[in-house]
Amino acid sequence: MRINLTSLHVDDQDKGLAFYTDVLGFVKKTEVPLGEHKWLTVVSPENPDGTELVLEPDEHPAAQAYKKGLVADGIPATSFAVDDVQAEYERLKALGVVFTQEPLTMGPVTTAVFDDTCGNLIQIASQ
């Protein structure tokens, strides 16, 4: 068994796609129109056949409440692995990404947390 898909709720799929590809560097894998919304996934360019991140519309009231609750408590919705948190922090900061937690080393792990512009906090981490 392995993880094939994981989802992240975004307030606007097109805005989310632009942020996750143009800023974070993911690559669009799938875009299938489904009426008002679409089945939209991105992948790491380092592993194009790996786990896909589904950019889900957040219109369901439960999704909106979940996102707002996490953000209010400062909890990231997910975490992405990077080789060097400090370098990635500096790269993203230069692109205008807003961080809610600057790089913080906790034993063998370093993390930072940023706002994805789509209603989520995202953690980056390296060991």
BELPE-V96340 format. One record per residue. RES is the residue in three letters. PSI is psi in whole degrees, 0 to 359 (* if undefined). Layout:
BEGIN
RES	PSI
RES	PSI
END
This chain:
BEGIN
MET	142
ARG	161
ILE	125
ASN	316
LEU	148
THR	150
SER	151
LEU	127
HIS	130
VAL	151
ASP	346
ASP	117
GLN	321
ASP	317
LYS	318
GLY	316
LEU	316
ALA	316
PHE	313
TYR	336
THR	304
ASP	325
VAL	307
LEU	333
GLY	8
PHE	169
VAL	135
LYS	130
LYS	312
THR	137
GLU	107
VAL	117
PRO	135
LEU	66
GLY	235
GLU	334
HIS	192
LYS	159
TRP	111
LEU	120
THR	152
VAL	158
VAL	165
SER	136
PRO	340
GLU	343
ASN	70
PRO	342
ASP	11
GLY	201
THR	133
GLU	138
LEU	116
VAL	125
LEU	93
GLU	141
PRO	143
ASP	25
GLU	339
HIS	133
PRO	325
ALA	322
ALA	318
GLN	317
ALA	319
TYR	310
LYS	312
LYS	320
GLY	316
LEU	312
VAL	317
ALA	326
ASP	1
GLY	25
ILE	125
PRO	144
ALA	332
THR	176
SER	138
PHE	138
ALA	137
VAL	158
ASP	324
ASP	104
VAL	317
GLN	315
ALA	318
GLU	321
TYR	312
GLU	319
ARG	311
LEU	321
LYS	319
ALA	337
LEU	3
GLY	7
VAL	136
VAL	124
PHE	138
THR	345
GLN	119
GLU	166
PRO	132
LEU	124
THR	127
MET	93
GLY	233
PRO	357
VAL	138
THR	135
THR	162
ALA	156
VAL	135
PHE	164
ASP	125
ASP	7
THR	1
CYS	16
GLY	11
ASN	151
LEU	137
ILE	134
GLN	141
ILE	145
ALA	149
SER	154
GLN	*
END
